[in-house]
Amino acid sequence: MALFYLSRSHKAARVLPGFNITLGFTLTYLSLIVLIPLSALVFKTFTLTWEQFWAAVTGPRVMASYRLTFGASLIAALVNVVFGLLVAWVLVRYDFFGKKVVDALVDLPFALPTAVAGISLTALLAGNGWIGQYLEPMGIQLAFNPNGVVIALIFIGLPFVVRTVQPVLEDAEKELEEAATCLGATRWQTFTRVIFPSIAPALLTGFAMAFARAIGEYGSVIFIAGNMPMVSEITPLIIIGKLEQYDYAGATAVAVVMLVISFILLLVINALQAWQRRHTGAPA
C-alpha cells in the first residue's frame, strides 16, 4: 500500500511529459524564436569581406553611437539600481495612502508604448515644455542631447529593478535585522551586513535586465534625443538608417557587434551573480 501511494505521488508530481519530450519541445521552441533569427543575422554578415565588415562597424558615426548607447545604458542602469531599490524598499516596508497607485505606476513603462513615452518626455523636458521652460533659462537642457537619452532609458528601465528586488525584500527575514539591532548594530551596519548581501543577486539581475533593455531601446529615445550625428545618435537608429538605405549587410554587421558586446556583458554580470551567491551562501 505504501508503494502504491508513493507511486501515485511520484506520477502526480510529473504533470508535464518526461524529460526527453520536454527538452525536445524546449530546444525546438528556442531554435524557432531565438537561434534561427540570430543565426540568420550572423550569416547575412558573412556576405561582407573583413575589410567591408570592419569599415561598417568602425565608422566615426557608428563609434560615436556605440559610446552613447552603451554609456547612457550603463548610467541609466546604475541610477535605476539606486532608485529602484529605494522604491522597492518603500513599497515593501511602509504602508501609506495611495500605495497601490504607486505600485501600479511602477509598471506603467511596461504598458505604455515606447513612442508615447518618448513624446511625453519630450513634451515635459523640451525648451517649451512644462519643465524644460524653467530649466533652459538656467542653462540646463535635458532634451535633444545625450541627457535626454539617459532620462528616457531610466524611465523604461526602472520597473526591471523594482520588480526584481521587491519579492526578495518581501521574503527577507526581519528577525535577522532585529537580532542585529539587539546586538548593537547601527542602521547602516544592518543594511550593509544583513540586508544587502541577501538582495545583491537580485540587484545584479535587475541591473542586467535594465541594462539589456536600454541597449536595444529605440521608440522612447528617438523623440527626445535629437538624433544629431556624432552627438545624440544611438546605435539602433544607425541600424534603421542602414536598412532604409538598403544596406542590409551593413545593418546586420552593426547589429552583430551590439549582440556580441551585450552577450559578453551579460555573461560577466551572470558570473558576478554566481560569485555573489557562493560568497553569501544565498540559494541559486
N, C-alpha and C positions, 0 to 999 in steps of 0.2 A: 504493500500500500504506500509506503514512504517513497519507494522508487517511482510509483505511478504519479504521485503528486510532484515529485522532483522533475520527472519528465514533462509533465504538463506545464509547470512553471518555466522550465527551460524553453519550451516551444512558445509559450506566451511572450517571453522576453524577445524572441526573434520575430518581431512584427513584419519587418521587411524581408525580402528574399535573402538567400545566402550571400556569403562574401563575394564569390566569383561573379554572380549575376550583378550584384550591386556595384562592384568595381567596374564591370564592363559598361554598365549604364553611365557611371560617373566619367570614365575616360572618354566615352563617345560624346557625351554632352559637352565636356570641356574642350574636346577637339573641335566640335562644330562651332562653339561660341567663342573660344579663345585662341586655340592653337592654329587652326586653319587661317583665320583672318591675319594673325600675326605672321605666320609663315608666308602668306601672300605679300605682306608688306616687305619682308626681307627679300623674297625672290624678285620683286619688282626693282629693288635697289641693285640687284646683281646685274641688271641691264646696263649699268654705268661702269665705265672703267674706273680704276682707282683715282686717276687724276680728276675725272669728272665728279666722282663722289666727294673727293677732298675739297674741290672748288665749291661744290654745292653746300657743304656743311660748315665751311670756314670763311665764307664771305663776310665782309665787315658788318652788314646789316644783320646777318644771321648770328654772328658772335655777340653783337650788342643785344639781340633778342634773348640769347641764352643767359647773359648776365642779368638782364631784367627779370626774366621768367623765374629762374632758379633763386636769384637773390630775393625778389619780392615774395616768392613762395616760402622761403626759409624764414624771412622776417614775420610774415603773416602767421605761419605755423607756431613760431616761438611766442608771439603775442597771444595766440589762442590758447596755448598751453597754460599761460599765467591766468588769463581772464576766464578761460573755460573752467579751470579748477575753482576759481572764486565763485563762478555762477553755480557750478555743481555743488559746492560746499553750502551755499546759501539755500539752494533748493532742498538739500538733504537734511541739514541741521536746524533749520529755522522754519517756524510757521508764521505766516503773515497774510494780511488781506491781499487778495489778488494773486496768490501763489500759483494757482492753476493756470491763470492767464499768462504769467511769466513763463511757466513751464511749457505752455503751448507755443509761446513766441520763440522759444529756442529752436523749435522745428520749422519755423517759417522759411528759412533759406532752403530747406528741403522741398517744400511745397511750391515756393514762388519760382516761376520761370526765370532763368538767369538773365534774360534780356530785360525783363521787368525790373529786376534788382538793379541792373546797370542804369536803366533810365531813372529809377527812383533816387539812386545815389548821386547821379549827375544833377538831378533837379535840386537836391539838397546842397551840394558842395560846389557847384559851378559859381562863377563870379556873380551871376544874377540869381542864385539860388537862395533858399531860406536861410541857410547857414553861411554859405560862401560870400554873400554880400557883406557880411560883417567881418569876415576873416581877411579877404583880399585887401581892403584898405590898410590892414596891419602888416601886409607883406606875406601872408600865409595863403598859399594856393594849394588846394587839395584835389583839384580836378584837372584833367588834361595834362598830367605829368605822372612820373612814377609813383608819387604819393597816392594818386587815385587808384593805381593798380594794387598797391598794398591794402588800401581800405576795402576794395572790392573782394580781395582774397580773404581778408579777415572775416568779412561778412559771410561768405559762403562756407568757410571752414570751421567756424565756432561750434556748430552742432556736433561735429565729429568728436571733439574733445569732451564736451559736456556729456553726451550720451555714452561715451566710453568710460568716463570716470565716475559718473553718477551711481551706477549699480554697485561699483566696488566700494564707494563710500557708504552706501546703504547697508552692505554686508559686513562692514568693518566692525570689529568687536570693541564696543565702547568701554568694556571692562578693562582693557589694556590701557586705555587713556586714563581711566580713573585710578588704576594701580600706579601709573607713572606719576600722576599728580600727588597721590598719597606718599610716594617715595621722595617727594620734594622736587620733581622736575618742573621747570618753567614751561610756559605755553610753547615757546619756540623749541625747547628740547623735546617736548611731547610730539610736536609736529614733525621735527626732523628725524627723530629716532624711532617713533612708533607709527605715526600715520603715513609719512612719506614713503618709507620702504614698501608698505603694502599697496600703495596706489601708483608707485613708479612704473611698473609694467603697463598699467592702463594709460598712464600719461604718455608713455612712449608710443603705445598703439594709437592713441588719439592724435599725437603729433604726426605719426606716419600717414594716417588717413587724411588729415588736414593738408599735409604737405603734398601728397599724391593728388588730392583733389585740386589743389591750387595750380599745380603744374599744367594740368590739362584744361583749366578754365578758359572759356572764350566769351560767352554771351555777356556776362556781367562786366567784363573788363573793357571790351572794345568801345563801349559808350563813354566811359569815364577816363580812359587812358589818353585820348587824343590821337593815338596811333601815329606819332611822329617818328619817322625813321631815325635810328640811332639814339632815340631818346625814350620813347614810350611805346615801342612796338614789341609786342610779345611774340614768342615763337609760334603758337598756334595761328596767329594772324599771318606770319610768314608762310606757313604751310598752306593756308587758304589762298593766299596770293599766288603761290606757285600753281595750285590747282586751277585757279581761274585763268592762268596763262598757259594751261595745258602742259605744264612741266611736271608730269606725274612722277617721273623718276626722281627729280629734284625734291619734290614734296615728300616722297617716301624716304629719301635719304635723310632729310632733316628729322622726320618722324622716327626713324630708326635710332638716330643719335639720342633723341629725347627718351625713347623707350629704354635704351641701354643704360643711360645715366640714372633714370628713375629706378630701374630694376636694381642697379648696384646700391643706390642709396637705401632702398627698402631692405635689401639683404643686410646692409650694415645695421639698420635700425632693428631688424629681427634678431641679429646676433647680439645686440646690446640688450634686447628684451630677455633673451635666453640667459645671458650672463647675469642680469639683474635677478632673475628667478632663482638661479643656482646660488647666487650670493646671499639672497634674503631667505631662501627656503620657501618661497611662495609656490603654490601649485601651478603646474604648467597649463 
